[in-house]
Amino acid sequence: MNFRKQLKLVLGPNLLRISKKYLFGHYCPVCEHYVRDFLPLPKEYYENEKKYHFKYGFDQLETLNHSMYRCPICFSNDRDRLYTLYLKEFFKKTGNQVFRLVDFGPSQGFSNWLKNQKNISYRSADLYKDGVDDKVDITDMKEYRDGQFDIFICSHILEHVVDPNKALCELYRITSKGGWGIIMVPLVKGLDKTLEDPSHQTDEERWRNYFQNDHLRLFGKTDFVNAIERGGFLVEQFGVDFFGKERFKTSAISNTSVLYIAKKL
């Protein structure tokens, strides 16, 4: 019997959980485990940053804790933890109401958490991934009717699509009146204008300028918010002042992180 099992038998699950809270410095709101540390970005990101000379360092990205990126238990990343904190607060205020939610490009840990929430009727969607509920082109979602969903998750999708404006219009169309969604893209602190050049076709050009070889642009903050508003949404931004420094610290979310909520009035 290993040490962890022995400790659990001696302390019991509840006391063991309390002990971890004080022994370990971090907490994952997705899987609700206390952990000593989160894992950094996969090493290939650091290798590519150096190889292709990404013009902005990882520390300059608005919502990224690259040194404590992924949970060692459920593998959720720092932005997944940010979304979960927000959704937990939202559901506290809504009682037993069930919301129709669509999750574009689902990530494993966060997707599993969403599926287990009593307040959510969940569907996953992606154009290329296997195992999703719906194979959907986010710029032309003919599979979905007007106003079909109350909440959507569109996290790090728009930088991949040829026409993000079409995607935003489609997101607005499928959202119910009074509904809302999380829209996130990689953003660089202080960069307001979007960087986009169709001639950038190689891995080197896209990595150097856009942070990844399958990104078609690097959004500027002002342009990003304006694009969401042109799609018809009201944009709200929630940062450390909303969530609190202690929760950000415990969940290993950088203090510069900002959550973008798009509301359909």
N, C-alpha and C positions, 0 to 999 in steps of 0.2 A: 504494500500500500504506500503510495507516495505521500510526501509531506502535506500537500494541499488537501488530500482526502482525509488524512489524519486530523488536520486542523479543523476541517469542517465537522467531523464527528465530535470533536472535543467542544468546539464553540457553538455548534448549531448554525444553521444558515443565516438567521437574523443577526446574531452576535458577530458572525464572521463578516457580514456586510458592514456593520457598524465599525468593526476593526479596520476594514479596508478603507473606509471613509477617512479615517485619521492617519492610517499608514501610507496611503497613496495620495498623490497630489491632484489627480485628475478624475473626471467623471464624464462618461459618454451618455448624453441624454437619449441617444438612439437605442442602444442595448441596455442602458441603465446599469452598467458595470463601472466600478471604480478601478482605475488602472494607474500604474506607476508613471508611465509615459505613453504618448502616442508615437506612431511610427512616422518617419520622414517621407517625403515624396519618393517614389521609386527611383533608384539610382540612375536609370536611363535619362531622366529629366535633367539631372545635374550634368551628366555626360554630354547631352545634346546642347545644354546651355553653353557649355565650354566649347564644344565642337563647332557650333554654328554662330557663336558670339551674339546671343540674344541681347538686343540693344538696351533692354531694361532688366535689371536684376530681379530675382524672385522677391526680394524684400520690397520692391517698388509696387508690387501688385496689391490692389486694394483689399481683396478678400482672399487671403492665402496665408496659412501658417505652414510654410513648406517644411520646417524642421519638426513639426508635430502635426502631421497631416492626417494620418489614417488611424482609426481605432484598431488595436491589435485583436479585439474580440469579434466585432461585427464588420470591420473594414469600412465603416462609414468615414467620409472625409470631413474636413472642418466645415465646409459649407452645408453638408447634410446635417451636421450638428446644429448649425445656425437655424436652418429651416425647422428642425424638430423643436427647438426652443420656442420659436414663434408659434408653431401649430399647437403646441401644448397649452400656451397661454390663450390662444384663440378658442380652443375646445372647452377650456374652463368656463368661458363666458356663454357658451351656446347650448349647454345642457345635453339633452339626448338627441338633438337634431342630427340627421344624417345628411352628409354632403356628397354629391357626385363629383369625384375627383379623377382627373386624368394626369398621368405621370409620363412625360415625354423623356425618352432616353433614360430609363430607370437605372439607378445604382442599387446594388444588392442589399446592403444593410438598411438604407433608408426605405427602399421599396418594401422590404419585409416588415418594417415598422408600420408603414402606411397601411399595409394589408391587414394588420392586426388591430387597427383602431376601430372601435365600435361606431365612431362618428363618420366613417368613410365608406362609401360604395366605390371601390377602386377599379380603375382600368389602367393598364400600361400600354404605351404606344411608342413605336420606333419604326423607321423605314428599313433598317438593316438588321437589327438584333433579332436573334431567335428567342423564343420563349415569351414574347410579349403577347398581350391580348389582341392588339390591333397593329397591322402593318400600315403605317400612315406616313404620307408626305405632308409635313407640317405647313407647307406653302399651298396645299390643295387638299383639304381634309374632307373630301366628299363622303367619307364614311360616317361623318358626324353631322347631326342636324343643328340648326341654329339653337343657341341657348342650352345645349345638352348638358353642360357641366357647370357646377358651382365653383369649383376650384381647379386650377391647373398648376403643374410644376413644369417650368421650361428653364432648365438649368444647363448652361453651357451648351446651347444648341444653336443660337442665332449666328454665332461666329463661323459655323460650318456651312450654312445654307447660302445659296446663290443670291436669293432675294429675301432678306430679313423683313422687309416692309410687307411683303405678301404674307409671311408667316404671322406677323403681328396682327394684320387684318383678319386672318383666319382664327387666331386665338380670340380676338374680340368677338367674332361671329359665334363661336361655339360656347362662349361664356354666357351664363344666365344674367339677367339684369340684377344688379346687386352682388354679383359674383366677383371673384378676384383670382389673381394668380401670382406666383413667384416667378420673376424673370431675372435671370442672372447671366452675365458674361464675364470673361476676364477683363478687368479694368486696371489701368496703371494710374497710380496717384498723381494728380496734376495734369494728366493728359485729357484735354477736352474734345479735341477733334479726332475723328476716326481715321486710322491709317488703313488705306485700301488701295491696292494697285493690281489690276488683273494680270499684269505681266509677271507678277511673282508666282511662278509655277513650280519651282524646285523646292526640295526639302530645305536646302540652305536658306533660300530667300524667305520662305514662310516661317521657318524657325527663327531666323534673325529678326524679322519684323513683327511676327504675329504670335510667337511663343509656342507654336506647334505646327507640324507640317501639314495637318489637315484643316488648319484655320484659314479662312479666306480674308480675314480682316482683324484688326485690333481696335475695338471700339474705344472712342473717347467718351468720357462720362457725360458731357453735355449733349453730344450727338445721340448717345444711347437713350437718355431720358427723353429727348425730343422725339426720337423715333417711336417710343412707346406711346407718347401722347398723341402723335399723329395717327397712330393706330386706333385712337378713340378712348384710351384709358386715362384715368387719373393716377399719377405715380406718387407713392409714398416711400420714404426712405427711413430705415430704422438701423441705428448703429449702437455703439457702446452706451450712449446715454439712455437709450430705451431699455436695453437688456441688463445693464449694470456691469461694471468692471469685474466684479467677483465671479459672475457667471461666465463671462468671456474667459477669464483666467482659468477657472476650473475645467471648462470644456475645451481649452486650448484653441480659442478663436482669437485672432489678432485684433487689437484695439482699433485698427483702421477698417475693419470689415463693415460692410453696409449691405442690408437686405433691401431689395427693391420689390415692392408690392404694387401690382397693376390692378386697379379697381374699375369695374364697369358700372357706372352709376345708372 
